[in-house]
Structures are given as structure tokens and as C-alpha cells.
């Protein structure tokens, strides 16, 4: 069993660096990251233009974050499954499809949140 290390600011900074490297790698390797980025910019631009409330802004932030997190986990799951086997396998297909489905659920949820926030302001 690994012994617990004492708290270290240096180790915490290093962990943030690793996290930022992961996000950078995500953008470098995943086309969907750029689509989500453009959608995020569009939502925040529209939110600024129509003047959303703090509560509406928080709803949009959480919805967008939900999509980002599921997309990143989906990428992780796909990479792990590709690492496990490069052969087609029905169980791996199920796992990858389910992870992609989670992203779709998050995106639909974000779309509904966006509709609830923006439709009354636009029409």
C-alpha cells in the first residue's frame, strides 16, 4: 500500500499543471472540443447581448460545464477501450456508445436550459 504524502504546495501546483496539460491535449486531439468551445463562446456572447440574470447565467454555466465534463469523460473512455483492444467487440462497442450517449444527454440538457433562458428574451 502506498504511504500518504504530506501536503505540499509544489505537488498541488504540479497537479494543476497536469490538469492543464490534459485540457490542452484534449483540444489538440478532439475535434468536438472545438465545436463545444465555439458553442460556449456563442452562448456567453448571446447571454451578454440579451442580459441574462445571475441565476440564468449560473444555469448556463452548469449546463455548459456538464457538456464539457461528459465530453472529456467520453474521450477518456474511448481511449481506454481502444487501448484495451483494437478489435471490434460488442461489449466495447456498448461501452463506447453509452459514453457517447451520455454526451448526447448532456448536450440535450444544455439545449433545453438554453431554450428556457433565451427564448423568452428573444421572442
GIQUICOR-V315326 format. One record per residue. N is the residue number from 0. RES is the residue in three letters. PHI is phi in radians with two decimals (NA if undefined). Layout:
N;RES;PHI / N;RES;PHI
//
This chain:
0;UNK;NA / 1;UNK;-1.32 / 2;UNK;-1.34 / 3;UNK;-1.33 / 4;UNK;-1.46 / 5;UNK;-1.27 / 6;UNK;-1.06 / 7;UNK;-2.51 / 8;UNK;-1.05 / 9;UNK;-1.02 / 10;UNK;-1.15 / 11;UNK;-1.15 / 12;UNK;-1.08 / 13;UNK;-1.09 / 14;UNK;-1.16 / 15;UNK;-1.14 / 16;UNK;-1.07 / 17;UNK;-1.10 / 18;UNK;-1.11 / 19;UNK;-1.14 / 20;UNK;-1.11 / 21;UNK;-1.13 / 22;UNK;-1.13 / 23;UNK;-1.09 / 24;UNK;-1.12 / 25;UNK;-1.04 / 26;UNK;-1.17 / 27;UNK;-1.28 / 28;UNK;-1.92 / 29;UNK;-2.07 / 30;UNK;-1.10 / 31;UNK;-1.11 / 32;UNK;-1.05 / 33;UNK;-1.24 / 34;UNK;-1.13 / 35;UNK;-1.13 / 36;UNK;-1.10 / 37;UNK;-1.13 / 38;UNK;-1.11 / 39;UNK;-1.07 / 40;UNK;-1.08 / 41;UNK;-1.09 / 42;UNK;-1.13 / 43;UNK;-1.19 / 44;UNK;-1.15 / 45;UNK;-1.10 / 46;UNK;-1.04 / 47;UNK;-1.18 / 48;UNK;-1.18 / 49;UNK;-1.64 / 50;UNK;1.23 / 51;UNK;-1.31 / 52;UNK;-1.36 / 53;UNK;-1.07 / 54;UNK;-1.13 / 55;UNK;-1.11 / 56;UNK;-1.08 / 57;UNK;-1.07 / 58;UNK;-1.07 / 59;UNK;-1.14 / 60;UNK;-1.06 / 61;UNK;-1.15 / 62;UNK;-1.12 / 63;UNK;-1.13 / 64;UNK;-1.05 / 65;UNK;-1.03 / 66;UNK;-1.15 / 67;UNK;-1.03 / 68;UNK;-1.12 / 69;UNK;-1.16 / 70;UNK;-1.13 / 71;UNK;-1.17 / 72;UNK;-1.13 / 73;UNK;-1.03 / 74;UNK;-1.08 / 75;UNK;-1.04 / 76;UNK;-1.09 / 77;UNK;-1.06 / 78;UNK;-1.13 / 79;UNK;-1.10 / 80;UNK;-1.13 / 81;UNK;-1.16 / 82;UNK;-1.23 / 83;UNK;-1.13 / 84;UNK;-2.73 / 85;UNK;-1.70 / 86;UNK;-1.58 / 87;UNK;-1.27 / 88;UNK;-2.55 / 89;UNK;-1.10 / 90;UNK;-1.24 / 91;UNK;-1.18 / 92;UNK;-1.03 / 93;UNK;-1.05 / 94;UNK;-1.07 / 95;UNK;-1.16 / 96;UNK;-1.15 / 97;UNK;-1.13 / 98;UNK;-1.12 / 99;UNK;-1.14 / 100;UNK;-1.09 / 101;UNK;-1.08 / 102;UNK;-1.11 / 103;UNK;-1.09 / 104;UNK;-1.06 / 105;UNK;-1.10 / 106;UNK;-1.16 / 107;UNK;-1.13 / 108;UNK;-1.03 / 109;UNK;-1.11 / 110;UNK;-1.09 / 111;UNK;-1.12 / 112;UNK;-1.03 / 113;UNK;-1.05 / 114;UNK;-1.12 / 115;UNK;-1.10 / 116;UNK;-1.32 / 117;UNK;-1.57 / 118;UNK;-1.01 / 119;UNK;-1.10 / 120;UNK;-1.40 / 121;UNK;-1.66 / 122;UNK;-2.22
//
